[in-house]
């Protein structure tokens, strides 16, 4: 019985210690507001770090990917000033000829986290992963990656003129999140498209939590936008990324301890003659 008490106490002590082991996790700019972060389009054939303050964006050779950091208050032209924003050779009512322009049917505004947010091109032909290395992890421990997501669509009516109607049916958007060797998907956002009211093409901010088990002390965390349909890009928005260690609920530990305590009883019962 003394051994059983010692075992029970050791398990409870382990529970307490496990809850104290998350102080060393290191990552940066989960809110896209850190000094050095810039707004506008990011585009290149090699990994992009300038203006992302701790993040790296995979470049795609010869692509027209749309990825940028957007101010939470934005309500007009975004991802502007350089390729790959839409380049128009003729003037429209919204912008002059021979200029880059990119806008949305509806803007999500600042997330509950506030400040800037990241916009990713969900077209699989042009989708590029946003990533950074997270350090200070404990092998075999579990970590929760939480963030806000929203979904929208390029306003091609404003960007390209009257010959570009909004998509029909609906658009979808989500994030494929990879942490180490494991990839999990966020909840798919399905946004109905009302062609008589294109300004309603938006799924607002919603919070997501995904749980991963660490396999090394440092792991690459990446976010890849996934959306449909192709063409005028379905857009997926991201903000407020946090990483915290999670442990089993105390009740789970207690049940585990009680189960182990019952093992000697089971062994005694098996020794009784049938």
PEUR-V221881 format. One record per backbone hydrogen bond with DSSP energy under -0.5 kcal/mol. CO is the residue of the C=O (numbers start at 1). NH is the residue of the N-H. E is the energy in kcal/mol with one decimal. If there is no record, write none. Layout:
CO/NH/E + CO/NH/E
//
This chain:
1/5/-2.3 + 2/6/-2.2 + 3/7/-2.5 + 4/8/-2.6 + 5/9/-2.7 + 6/10/-2.3 + 7/11/-2.1 + 8/12/-2.2 + 9/13/-2.3 + 10/14/-2.2 + 11/15/-1.9 + 12/16/-1.9 + 13/17/-2.5 + 14/18/-2.4 + 15/19/-1.3 + 17/20/-1.5 + 18/21/-1.1 + 22/25/-1.0 + 26/135/-1.9 + 29/32/-1.1 + 30/241/-2.7 + 34/37/-2.0 + 40/69/-0.8 + 44/60/-1.2 + 48/57/-2.8 + 49/52/-2.2 + 51/38/-2.6 + 52/55/-0.8 + 56/58/-0.5 + 56/131/-2.8 + 57/48/-3.4 + 60/63/-1.7 + 65/67/-0.6 + 66/121/-0.6 + 67/42/-2.6 + 68/119/-3.1 + 69/40/-1.3 + 70/117/-2.3 + 71/74/-2.1 + 80/41/-0.7 + 82/85/-1.5 + 86/88/-0.6 + 86/101/-2.6 + 88/98/-1.3 + 88/99/-1.3 + 95/92/-2.2 + 99/88/-2.3 + 101/86/-0.8 + 102/78/-3.2 + 103/155/-2.5 + 111/114/-1.8 + 117/70/-3.4 + 118/238/-2.2 + 119/68/-1.8 + 120/122/-0.5 + 120/236/-2.3 + 122/227/-2.2 + 123/126/-2.4 + 123/127/-0.8 + 129/58/-2.4 + 130/223/-2.7 + 131/56/-2.8 + 132/221/-3.0 + 134/219/-2.2 + 135/26/-2.6 + 137/139/-0.5 + 138/141/-2.1 + 141/214/-2.9 + 142/246/-2.5 + 143/145/-0.6 + 143/212/-3.0 + 144/146/-0.7 + 144/244/-2.0 + 145/210/-2.3 + 146/242/-2.5 + 147/208/-3.1 + 148/239/-1.7 + 149/206/-2.2 + 150/237/-2.9 + 151/203/-2.6 + 152/235/-2.4 + 153/105/-1.9 + 154/156/-1.5 + 155/159/-2.2 + 156/160/-2.8 + 156/161/-0.6 + 157/161/-0.8 + 161/164/-1.3 + 168/170/-1.0 + 169/193/-2.5 + 171/191/-3.1 + 172/228/-1.3 + 173/189/-2.9 + 174/226/-2.5 + 175/177/-0.7 + 175/186/-2.5 + 176/178/-0.5 + 176/224/-2.0 + 177/184/-2.9 + 178/222/-2.6 + 179/182/-1.4 + 182/179/-2.6 + 184/177/-3.3 + 188/190/-0.6 + 189/173/-1.4 + 189/191/-0.6 + 190/192/-0.6 + 191/171/-2.2 + 192/194/-0.6 + 193/195/-0.8 + 194/197/-1.9 + 195/198/-0.5 + 197/200/-2.2 + 198/201/-2.0 + 200/202/-2.1 + 202/204/-0.5 + 203/151/-2.1 + 206/149/-2.4 + 208/147/-2.0 + 210/145/-3.2 + 212/143/-3.3 + 212/214/-0.5 + 214/140/-3.2 + 217/137/-2.6 + 219/134/-3.2 + 220/180/-2.1 + 221/132/-2.0 + 222/178/-2.2 + 223/130/-2.5 + 224/176/-2.7 + 226/174/-1.9 + 228/172/-2.3 + 229/234/-0.5 + 233/154/-1.3 + 234/122/-3.0 + 235/152/-2.4 + 236/120/-2.7 + 237/150/-1.2 + 238/118/-2.9 + 239/148/-3.2 + 242/146/-2.4 + 244/144/-3.4 + 246/142/-0.7 + 249/252/-1.0 + 249/253/-1.6 + 250/254/-2.4 + 251/255/-2.4 + 252/256/-2.1 + 253/257/-2.6 + 254/258/-2.8 + 255/259/-2.3 + 256/260/-2.0 + 257/261/-2.2 + 258/262/-1.4 + 260/263/-1.0 + 260/264/-0.5 + 262/266/-2.2 + 263/267/-2.1 + 264/268/-2.1 + 265/269/-2.2 + 266/270/-1.7 + 267/271/-1.0 + 268/271/-0.6 + 268/272/-0.6 + 269/272/-0.9
//
